Amino acid sequence: MGAPMALNLLQAGHDVIVHNRTRDREMVVAEAGAQRAASPQAAAMAAEVVITCVSDTPDVEAVMLGAESVVRGAKPGTIVIDMSTISPTATRRIAADLATAGIAMVDAPVSGGSEGAQKGTLSIMVGGEVEVVEQVRPLLAAMGQTITHVGGIGAGQLTKAINQIIVAGTYWAIAEGLTLGLKADLDMDQVVAAVSGGAAGSWGLDHRSGNMLNNEYPLGFRVRLHQKDLNIALETARELGVTLPMAAYVEQVETGLIGRGFGDEDVSAIARSVRQQSGLDN
């Protein structure tokens, strides 16, 4: 996700300094005109705004607050935008730690998959102080099409948790419906065309039904990352006293897929479970 987002910032005319912990992944952005930095600390020393996009809460904590981290290089007045998907509670804690160094933070997780990152059409869910969010809105606009300020720090991550719960339910429902049609020997291209035009229409149906029908799941958004996101949603739900039976079930399905070696497939691979239980696949 990070590389195409950085490329869109370059295309919009912004100066970009890039660092990736897997250094060779920087090259595509460097070849397009970005400067390279040896560490998050080095990148932050020369930046007015620092944007992070990594896999999980411990990764964000390390990049922001660990050795050679952002907090060790950023000047007071720097703004940090975290576009990872992590714990809302951890987000608020990290923001408080950065604030002691005079660094403001915005949490801005995204939805739209690798396609959205490449096209600059991501949906960005933003948490933070109004004044800070407005300062960085032009940067967000270079990466996303829908930019919604949903509340204070951590609200972006809470909204992303809601997004991932809905994605889980949508994909699971699509998988069940398509499997029923396959078992009934219907013309599934016509079925998808029919239901897409009504109340069942969705991004998932438009973009991922082909995966489920062909039982092939080229990477868009990894199963293992969605499973991580559902765990964040479930942890948040426990803190708030909310019951999420569907999300808990899909999280278990995804845990099983990861155990079977499918964790790096697109999340639409949850259809494997429905197909197998229905006798379509071994």
Secondary structure, 3 states (H helix, E strand, C coil): CHHHHHHHHHHCCCCCEECCCCHHHHHHHHHCCCEECCCHHHHHHCCCEEEECCCCHHHHHHHHHCCCCHHHHCCCCCEEEECCCCCHHHHHHHHHHHHCCCCEEEECCEECHHHHHHHCCEEEEEECCHHHHHHHHHHHHHHEEEEEEEECCCHHHHHHHHHHHHHHHHHHHHHHHHHHHHHCCCCHHHHHHHHHCCCCCCHHHHHHHHHHHHCCCCCCCEHHHHHHHHHHHHHHHHHHCCCCHHHHHHHHHHHHHHHCCCCCCEHHHHHHHHHHHCCCCC
